[in-house]
C-alpha cells in the first residue's frame, strides 16, 4: 500500500512539472499580475486620458473661435 501511495505521489509530481501545466501556471500568473497592475494604476491612466481629451477639445475650440465666419 505504501509503495502504491509513493508511486502516485511521484506521478503527481511528474505531472506538475509537465510542460503544459507549467505553461498554464505562467499564463495565469501573468494575467493576475496584469490585473493587479491595471487596478493599481487605472485612476492615473484615466486622469491622463481625460486631460489629453480635454486639452484637445480646448485647442479645437480655440482654433474654431479664431476662424473668420464664412459668408454665404
Secondary structure as GFF3:
##gff-version 3
##sequence-region A 1 72
A	DSSP	alpha_helix	2	16	.	.	.	ID=ss1
A	DSSP	alpha_helix	19	66	.	.	.	ID=ss2
###
